[in-house]
Amino acid sequence: MASSSRNDTNVVCCYAHPDAPLVEDYRAGDQICSECGLVVGDRVIDVGSEWRTFSNEKGGVDPSRVGGPENPLLGGSDLSTIIGPGTGAASFDAFGTPKYQNRRTTNNSDRTLRNALREISAMADRINLPATIIDRTNILFKQVHDGKNLKGRANDAIASACLYIACRQEGVPRTFKEICAVSKISKKEIGRCFKLILKALETSVDLITTGDFMSRFCATLGLPNMVQRAATVIAKKAGEIDIVPGRSPISIAAAAIYMASQASDQKKSQKEIGDIAGVADVTIRQSYKLMYPHAAKLFPTDFKFTTPIDQLPQL
C-alpha cells in the first residue's frame, strides 16, 4: 500500500498521482488509483446495506446476516443466534442427531408478549388502524403484563381492551362492537378489562362524543357533506338542550343521521344505519322519537329540505 499527504492532512492518495481520483472496489475492499491502478488503501469497510437475500432459495431459509429490527418491548431476545439446519455428514452424530441445535432461550414472558403483539397487529389490520395506534396498544399491553395487574384474564381480552383504549387516546375511537368484530372476545369481557386497565395504570380516556363517529358513519353510508353537516348539528343541538337524556353518543349519532337523511334525497333506513353504527333498530327508533318533536329547532338554518319536516317519518 502506498499513500501520501496533501496539504498536511491525512488523505489517502497515490504518491505518483496525488490529484487522481480513487476508485473503490467494494467487493475487495480496496481503493485504487484511477491513473496507474495502484492499490492505495485496503480493508475498506462497506457500511452500506446488504441487499443480497436468499429468501427465495429452496427450503424457505434466509441466511442473510441482517436480522430484524430490535423490539424494545422484548427482554433482549432479539440478540440471539439461530443455527441453521445441518446438511453435511459432519453435522450429525453416529445416531443421526444434529450436533448443533438451537437452545430454547425464549422465556414464557417473551413468548406471551410475542403472541399478544401478533394478535394486536392482526386486529388492527382488520379495521385499518395506523401504526401509531398499534404502537400505543403494544405499550399498554406491556405495562399491564409487567405489572401483573390482570391475573386470570385472557391475554386476548386484555389485548382487545388495550386496542380500544389506544383508539380513544389517539382521538379515533372505535365502538366496543367494532373491537368485538375483529377479536374473539365478548363485549362484556372487553368492558371489564377496560375498566380494570384504566384503574391499574391510573390513566384515563376522553369522553366520546357524537362528532367522533359522525364523519366515519356518513362516509361509510355514502352520504353527501350536506347530510353529514346537518346530522352533526342535529346531534350537537340534541345534546345541548338535553332532549335525549341517558342515550349513548353512538345511538344519538345514528338517530341524527337517520333524521338528516330522511329530510334529504339520500334516504337511509334504520337497518342500514344500525348495521354501520352497530346499534339496534329499536335503539335508533327510541332516540328518533325523542328528537322528532324538536326537529324544527335541530336542523341548521341553511339546510335544503327535499322532504319537509312535517312529512318526516313518525315512528
N, C-alpha and C positions, 0 to 999 in steps of 0.2 A: 504494500500500500504506500502511496506517495501523496503527500499533501504539503501545502504551504499556506502562509497567512497573507491576506491582503489588507492594507490599511490598519495593521496592528490589531486585527480582530480575528477570532478563531473561526475561520471559514474554510471548509474543506474544498479544495480545488486542485486542478492538475498543475504540477510545478512547471511543465513545459508550455501549457496553455492556460494561464490563470484566469483569462476572461472567457474561456469557452464554457458554455452551459453543460451541466452534468445531466446524464440520463440515468434514471433509476430503474434497475431491474428488480421488480417486486418479487419475482419467483426465486431469484438467488439472493436477494437482499444486498445487492451491490449498487454503488454509484460509479458510473463510467464516464470518462471524458468523451465528449461528442466529436473531438478532433482526432485523437490518436487511439482511443479505445482503452486507455489505461484505467485500471480499477483504482480509484482514489478513496473509496470507502466501502466497507463490507459490514456484514451483520446488521444491516439496517432493519429495524422492526417495522412491520406493516401494521399500522394502527387502524386500518380500515375494517369494514365489516366483512365477515366470512360469508360470502354469498353462495358458496358451494353447498349443496344439500344433497342428501341421499334418501330423502323421504319417499321417492318413487321406486326405490330398489325393492327387490323381492323380499318378502318377509315382513315388510312394514316397519323395519327398524331404521331409525335415523341416527347414525353415529356422528352427527355434527357436533363440533366442540363447543358450540354456542348454546348454552342452556336457556331455559325460560326465564322470564323476569322474576326477580325476588318478590315474594309476597310477605309484606311486613306483618301480616296477621298470624302467620305461622311461626312456630318457635325454632327458626334456624333449620328447618327440614329441607330448605332449598339447597343447602350446601352439602349435598350428599353425592356419592359416586355410584353410578349404575353400571354394573358389569354386564356386558353383552353375552349372549349365549355362545358357548364354545362350539367350534366347528372342527377343529383338528383332533387327532388321536391323543395329543398331549394334554388336552383339556379334560380328559376323563380318566378315572382310576380303573383298576382291574375289574371292578364290578359295574362299570358303566355310569357311575355317579359323577356329575361335574365337580371338578376340583375347586372351582371358584364360583361362588354363589353370592347373590345379594342378600345381605342381612336385613331383616325386617326391623328397621330402626324407627319407623313412624309409630309414635305412641297413640293411645286411644284418643287423647285430646285433639291432636292434629288431624287424626282421621275423621273425628266428628266435625271439626271445622271445615275440612275439605268437602265433605258431603253436604254440609249446610250451605257453603258458599256456592257449590254447584247447583243446588236446588234454588237458591235465591236468584242466581243468574238465569236459570231456566224460566222461573216465574216472571221475572222482569221482561224477558224476551217475548213472552206470550202476549203481554199488553203494551209492548213497545215503549218501555221506560228507558230513559237515558242512563249513561254510565254513572253520572253523579248520584243518582238515587241508589244504584247498585252499591256504590262505594259507601254511602251513608248507612245502608242496610247492613252491609258486612261489618262495619264498625259497631253498630248497635248490637248485632248478634255476638260479636267478640266480647263486648263489655258484659253482656248478660251471661255468656258462657264462662268467662273468667271469674265473675262474681258469684257464680253458682247460686243465683237468686231464685231460679225457677226449677228446682229439682223436682223430678217426677213428671214434668211437662214434656210432651213430644217435641223433638227438635224442629219438625216440620211446622208445628203450631207456632213455636217461637219465631221461626224464620218468617212466617206469614205475617205475624203481628209486627215484627220489625220492619217489614216492607210497607205495611200500612202506615206506621209511624213516620218512616222516611219520606213517603209521598206527601204527608201532611206538613212535615217540617220543611220540605223543599218547595212548598207552595203549589203543588199539583196533586191535590188529594184524590184518592180513589175510594169508592164505596166499599163497605165490607163484602157486599155481594160480588163485586168485581175481583176482589182478592180471593174470595172463596172459589170463583170460577176457574182460577189458574192454579189453585192448590187443592190438596186432598182433605182440607180441614174444614170443619163446620164453622158457621158464623159465630155460634155461641162460644166455641173454644177459642177462636181468634180474639173475640171480645174480652174473654177472661185474661188471656195472655197480654193483651194490650194494656189493661188496667194494671196488671202486676209489673209489667216492664216500666211503665211510667212511674210507679211508686218505687221500684227498686233502683232505677237510675236517677231518680229525683229530677226528671225532666218534664216538659210539658209540650203540648201542641196547640196551635191556634184553633179557635172555633171555626168550623166550616160554615160557609155562607152559600146562599143560592148562586152568587156570582162565580163560585169556584167550579161549578158544574155546567153553567148555562151555555157557554160557548161550545164546550165539547159535545153536549147533548144535541144542541141545534145543528152543529156541523155533521154529526152522525146521521141525523134525521134529514139532512139536505135542505134545511130551511134557510131562506134568504136573510140578509143582515137586518132588514126592516122588522121581520118577525122576531129575530133574536133580541134586537134592541127593545122591542115592545115587551117581550117576555121578561127581560131583565128589569125594566121599570115596574112592571106589574108585581113581580116578586118582591122588589125592594119596597114599594109602597104598601104592599100587604103586610110586610113585617113591621113597617114603621107605625101603621095605625092599628096593629095588633088585632087583625081580624081572623088570623089562623093560629090561635094560641095552642102550644103543645105539639105542633106539627114539625116534623124534621125539615131541614132546608132542602133535602132532596125531593120530598113529596111536594113542597111548595113550588120548587122549580118546575117539576113535572106538570103541576096544575096550571102554572103560569104559561108554560109552553102550549098546553092544550087550549087555553083561552085565547092566546095570541094567534095560534094557527087557525082556530075556528073563525076568527074575525078576518082572516086573510084568504087569499085564493090557494094557499098551500095548506090545506086542512089535513091534520093528522089525527088518527083515532087514539083513544086511551090505551089500547093494547100496544100500538106501535110505540108510543112514548114510554109506556111501562116496561117494554122489553129492553129499551135502551137505558132507561134510568134505573132499572132494577126495582121498580115499585109496582105493587099490585094495582089492578084496575080500580078496585074499591077504594084504595087509598087516594088515588088521583080524584076520584069522584067526590069523596068526602071533602077534600080540600077545595075543590072547584065549587061545591055547593056553598061553602063559607065565603068564597071570593065573589061569586056571581052577583049578589045584591049590590056590591060596591064597584061593579065593573066600570061604570062611568067615571069614577074617580081614579081608577087604577091605570087606565090606558094613557099613554102620552098624548099630548095635545096635537102633535103633528102626524099621528098615525092615520094612514089611509085605509078606511074600512072597506072591505069587499062585502062583508056581512055585517049589518048594523048590530049594535049592542042588544036591541030588543029582539033580534032574531037569533041570538046565540042559543045553543042547546041549554035547555032547563032540565037538569038531571034530577 
